[in-house]
Amino acid sequence: MRSVRRCSRTGCTNPAVATLTYAYADSTAVVGPLATYSEPHSYDLCEEHALRLTVPRGWEVVRHEGEFAVPQPSVDDLTALAEAVREAGRADRPVEPPEVPSTTGRRGHLRVLPDPVDD
């Protein structure tokens, strides 16, 4: 089941219904239906922010025609979740041993420092 994605605008907690993508080479902002997956170079917007989006002078906005709708979980999403829970709870499932860090090779750049002792 997909979790509800929220609007990317700071302080907005409304559910996302649209995806904003910039085409910098064309000076265009594209606002379309919510993408299936969250992409690193796109922004999820609620309906209010999707409809009110403004762009810099000289840019163009291409908007989705029609209404935006909050995506509902599908039967496939619920089935996938149920299968994942069943798989994780299987007693005969092999357990991966934790990876033991190698003592050879490059040492990490982080280290623990002791607390200073007050004299």
Secondary structure, 3 states (H helix, E strand, C coil): CCCCCECCCCCCCCECCEEEEEEHHHCEEEEEECCCCCCCCEEEECHHHHHHCCCCCCCEEEECCCCCCCCCCCHHHHHHHHHHHHHHHCCCCCCCCCCCCCCCCCCCCCCCCCCCCCC
